[in-house]
């Protein structure tokens, strides 16, 4: 008897209890971080794994938002992330559409080059990337950071679009072309709206990757601390002699709220996009 059949024979309450325990273990670090954001720095260590703060310290959020300038960092992160997501979605969707629905000379070479970039460590490209940004005068700017974040290969996103577009009947685009529609009309008014599940998936993945990026935003904001993102802004809580752990936990909680809200809003499309691309 295999494992799946054994699990199916378990009572429903036992399966529900197992899932509840697994869920609690999974979300416990997040709950502990929220609890730590309401404690003093001493209580973070003295109370151990306790999730209930003795006296909630709401001033931790005020200190993180105002004194550490986390509000500015959050605004910078929103600007960079939204702009990067828009560019990546449009660029990867167009690349996936062309590679999935059009035959041209060198198509297999392009596909091979894209897949080969998966094996190139990101650290190998940071030096030419910074040099190019400096030559263009975009090194210490949000515009340069957006172009650097969105200019990567994003092979996973392209492959998701390729898999999804291949599953759409060709008769749909052929009918549009017979009606006189051009490439831009077919793509933006027919294909891209149909790829809403994949777009939601790429949006979530790109949002998470950009929101949590540290190394590249750090390099692009060395001489402009006011342009830091939330991940780099966490360094503001680390001093030479001490670290403000409760303030850092409060800042981390604030930075995670937009991510959780986005995933909750797009989770249905996220699952459909992954399933649709795999089936295709």
C-alpha positions in Angstrom: 0.0 0.0 0.0 1.5 3.4 -1.0 1.5 6.5 1.1 -1.4 8.3 -0.8 -3.8 5.4 -0.2 -2.8 5.2 3.5 -3.5 8.9 3.9 -6.9 8.6 2.3 -7.9 6.0 4.9 -7.2 8.3 7.8 -10.2 9.8 9.7 -11.0 13.3 8.5 -10.4 14.8 11.9 -7.0 13.2 12.1 -6.1 14.6 8.7 -7.4 18.0 9.7 -5.4 18.0 12.9 -2.2 17.1 11.0 -2.8 19.9 8.5 -3.5 22.4 11.4 -0.2 21.4 13.1 1.7 21.7 9.8 0.1 25.1 9.2 1.0 26.3 12.7 4.6 25.2 12.2 4.7 27.0 8.8 3.4 30.3 10.0 5.0 30.3 13.5 8.0 32.4 12.4 5.7 35.1 11.0 3.7 35.1 14.2 6.8 35.3 16.3 8.1 38.3 14.2 4.8 40.1 14.8 5.0 39.4 18.5 8.6 40.5 18.6 7.6 43.8 17.0 5.5 44.6 20.1 8.2 43.7 22.7 11.2 45.5 24.1 14.6 44.5 22.8 15.2 42.7 26.1 11.9 40.7 25.9 12.8 39.5 22.5 15.5 37.3 24.1 14.2 36.8 27.6 10.7 35.5 26.6 12.1 33.0 24.1 9.3 31.5 21.9 6.5 33.2 23.8 4.1 34.9 21.4 2.3 37.1 23.9 4.1 40.4 24.8 3.8 41.6 28.3 3.1 45.2 27.5 2.7 45.9 23.8 5.2 48.5 22.6 3.4 50.3 19.8 6.1 52.9 19.7 8.3 50.3 18.0 6.3 51.0 14.8 6.5 54.7 15.3 10.3 54.5 15.7 10.6 52.2 12.6 8.3 54.4 10.5 9.7 57.8 11.5 13.1 57.7 13.1 14.5 55.0 10.8 12.8 56.7 7.8 11.1 53.4 6.9 8.2 55.2 5.3 10.6 56.7 2.7 12.1 53.2 2.1 8.7 51.7 1.7 7.7 54.3 -0.9 11.0 53.7 -2.8 10.3 50.0 -2.8 6.7 50.4 -4.1 7.9 52.6 -7.0 10.7 50.2 -8.0 8.5 47.1 -7.6 5.5 48.3 -9.5 7.6 49.7 -12.3 9.6 46.5 -12.5 6.5 44.3 -12.5 4.9 46.2 -15.3 8.1 46.0 -17.5 8.7 42.4 -16.8 5.1 41.3 -17.5 4.9 43.1 -20.8 8.4 42.1 -22.0 8.1 38.4 -20.9 4.6 38.1 -22.3 5.7 39.4 -25.7 8.7 37.2 -25.7 6.6 34.2 -24.7 4.0 34.9 -27.3 6.6 35.2 -30.1 8.4 32.1 -29.1 5.2 30.1 -28.7 3.2 31.1 -31.7 5.7 32.2 -34.4 8.3 30.1 -36.3 11.5 31.9 -37.3 15.1 31.1 -38.1 17.2 30.9 -34.9 14.2 30.2 -32.6 15.8 27.2 -31.0 19.1 29.1 -30.5 17.2 31.8 -28.6 15.4 29.2 -26.5 18.8 27.6 -25.7 20.4 30.9 -24.8 17.5 31.7 -22.4 17.7 28.4 -20.6 21.5 28.7 -20.4 21.1 31.9 -18.4 19.5 29.9 -15.6 23.0 28.5 -14.8 24.7 31.9 -14.6 25.0 33.2 -11.0 23.6 36.7 -10.5 26.8 37.9 -8.9 28.7 37.4 -12.2 26.6 40.1 -13.9 26.7 42.8 -11.2 30.0 44.3 -12.3 29.1 44.9 -16.0 25.6 46.0 -14.9 27.0 48.6 -12.5 29.5 49.8 -15.1 26.8 50.2 -17.7 24.5 52.1 -15.3 27.4 54.4 -14.3 28.2 55.2 -18.0 24.5 56.0 -18.6 24.3 58.2 -15.5 21.7 56.0 -13.8 23.8 54.4 -11.0 22.3 56.4 -8.1 18.7 56.6 -9.2 15.4 54.7 -9.0 15.2 54.6 -12.8 18.6 52.8 -13.0 17.5 50.3 -10.3 14.2 49.6 -12.2 16.0 49.0 -15.5 18.5 46.7 -13.7 15.9 44.7 -11.9 13.6 44.4 -15.0 16.5 43.8 -17.5 17.3 40.3 -16.3 16.4 37.3 -18.4 13.4 36.2 -16.2 13.4 32.9 -18.0 10.8 31.3 -15.7 8.3 34.0 -16.6 8.9 33.6 -20.3 8.6 29.8 -20.1 5.3 30.2 -18.2 3.9 32.4 -21.0 5.2 30.0 -23.7 3.4 27.1 -22.1 0.2 29.0 -21.7 0.1 30.6 -25.2 0.8 27.2 -26.8 -2.5 25.9 -25.4 -4.6 28.7 -27.0 -6.2 27.6 -30.3 -4.4 29.1 -33.3 -7.8 29.7 -35.0 -8.4 32.6 -32.6 -5.4 34.6 -33.8 -6.0 33.6 -37.4 -9.5 35.0 -37.3 -8.2 38.2 -35.8 -5.5 38.5 -38.5 -8.2 37.9 -41.2 -10.1 40.8 -39.8 -7.1 43.1 -40.3 -5.7 43.1 -36.8 -2.0 43.6 -36.5 0.6 42.1 -34.1 0.0 44.7 -31.4 -3.8 44.4 -31.6 -3.7 40.6 -31.4 -1.3 40.6 -28.5 -2.7 43.4 -26.3 -6.4 42.9 -27.0 -6.7 39.1 -27.4 -3.7 37.1 -26.1 -2.6 39.1 -23.1 -6.2 39.3 -21.6 -6.5 35.5 -22.1 -3.2 35.0 -20.2 -4.6 36.6 -17.0 -3.8 33.6 -14.8 -0.1 33.5 -16.0 0.1 37.3 -15.7 -1.0 37.0 -12.0 1.6 34.3 -11.4 4.4 36.3 -13.0 3.2 39.4 -11.1 3.4 37.6 -7.8 6.8 36.0 -8.5 8.3 39.2 -9.8 6.8 41.2 -7.0 8.3 38.9 -4.4 11.7 38.8 -6.1 11.9 42.6 -6.5 10.5 43.4 -3.0 13.0 41.2 -1.3 16.0 42.1 -3.5 19.0 43.2 -1.4 22.3 43.0 -3.3 21.4 45.0 -6.4 19.5 47.8 -4.5 22.4 48.0 -2.0 24.9 48.6 -4.8 22.7 51.2 -6.5 22.2 53.2 -3.3 25.7 53.3 -1.8 25.9 57.1 -2.1 22.2 57.8 -1.9 20.8 56.4 1.4 17.5 58.2 0.7 16.9 55.8 -2.2 17.1 52.6 -0.2 14.5 50.0 -0.4 13.0 48.2 2.6 15.4 45.2 2.4 18.4 47.6 2.5 16.7 49.9 5.0 16.9 47.1 7.6 20.5 48.0 8.0 19.4 51.2 9.7 18.5 49.1 12.8 22.0 47.7 13.1 24.4 49.9 15.0 28.1 49.5 15.8 27.4 48.4 19.4 23.8 47.2 19.4 20.9 46.2 17.2 17.4 47.4 17.6 15.7 44.0 17.3 12.2 45.1 18.2 12.4 48.0 15.7 13.6 45.7 13.0 10.8 43.3 13.7 8.3 46.1 13.4 9.8 47.2 10.1 9.8 43.7 8.8 6.1 43.3 9.7 5.3 46.5 7.8 7.2 45.4 4.8 5.4 42.0 4.6 1.9 43.4 4.7 1.8 44.5 1.0 3.2 41.1 0.0 0.6 39.1 2.0 -2.2 41.4 0.6 -1.1 40.9 -3.0 -0.8 37.1 -2.6 -4.3 36.9 -1.0 -5.8 39.0 -3.8 -4.1 36.9 -6.6 -3.8 33.5 -5.1 -6.6 32.0 -7.3 -5.0 33.3 -10.5 -1.6 32.2 -9.2 -2.7 28.6 -8.9 -4.5 28.6 -12.3 -1.5 30.1 -14.0 0.9 27.4 -12.7 -1.6 24.7 -13.5 -2.4 26.0 -17.0 1.3 26.4 -18.0 2.2 22.9 -16.8 -0.8 21.3 -18.6 0.2 23.0 -21.8 
